[in-house]
Amino acid sequence: MSSEHHLIGMNSDGSLLHYGISSRPFSKPTFSIWELKKLFPGLITFFELWRQRSKPFDQPCLSNEAQHVLSTLASLDQGKQCSRKDLLKASYFLLGLAPGVSFRRFQHHFQHFSALLTPQYRALVPKVDITLMARDELIFHQLNPEVYLWIPETQKKPEQLLLCFPTKLNSFNMPRSIAHHILGTLGIAILYIGNRPNQDPSQGFLGTGIESSASLIKQVCSHFGFTKLYALGTSLGGYTASLYAPILGFERVLNFSGIVKLGDNPSIATIIEDYPINNIRSILSRSDPTDLKIEAAYRACNFKSEVSWIDSQTHGTFTASFIEGSLNEHLSWLLSD
């Protein structure tokens, strides 16, 4: 049995959209892979780069973007100089899509790209260990459904499910596809929540309400047998994870610089009144202005979760925890019985 990929979206009328690679589908597929490629051209770019996991195909790429990336990497393989413009364009796709074998080539030639990236990315990229099998990568990342459930071929604990709540832009301070190369090594199923542009995640999927969205997640858990749920959220996702915590009964929550309040919604302290505060660990930067304001707001609203500090001056505490070497300890705490 191979790893499973389930994409579950929602229409404005509440009906579901589904596509899956699995012997136990959640529901009848709404699309074929060919329809998805037509609807999401970025999927073709990923597949063109992802297929390089074995020997490269002789025929040219169908995607101009993939052709550019591969041509740039081939030039670097041959010791040729590439323009800043070409390197920037290639790095944009390599960072955003993170197809394993192409990403390893990116790491191999990183000295040519590093000066073009932010300090945090310069520290991040060399540290990412690309060990997942090709079929375990986040193949459909670009589609950004409301729910992307990934189940590894071999689950260490089949009852466990990690729910990941992203920033407003659907990242984890690093692209979701890179974060998956890190989180995927845990050996448990992961459910990535997707945000739609200009929509308030606190109102549930497509504004259908938190209870309705939580009900969909419960259906998924029931279908696949997940009984122990854990959550991880970054920035806006930290607030959203806390919002779902009492409804879904998360075992524990990792809150990476979660915001205190969203619009007219209740504060983070109010929404977890019926949830054990000891089951939440917050990670903040001890020197970043945004995080220091968040910590002050936590105190002001009486949100008394355990706080773990990072040294880097950044609001991107998930990425910083990985770079500084503390992320594994946080994840061990999260998943401990």
Secondary structure, 3 states (H helix, E strand, C coil): CCCEEEEEEECCCCCEEEEEECCCCCCCCCCCHHHHHHHCHHHHHHHHHHHHHCCCCCCCCCCHHHHHHHHHHHHHHCCCCCCHHHHHHHHHHHHHHCCHHHHHHHHHCHHHHHHHCCHHHHHHHHHCCCCCCHHHCCCCHHHCCCEEEEECCCCCCCCEEEEEECCCCCECCCEHHHHHHHHHHHCCEEEEECCCCCCCHHHCHHHCCHHHHHHHHHHHHHHHCCCEEEEEEECHHHHHHHHHHHHHCCCCEEEECCCCCCCCCCCHHHHCCCCCHHHEEEEEECCCHHHHHHHHHHHHCCCCCEEEEECCCCCCHHHHHHHHCCHHHHHHHHHCC
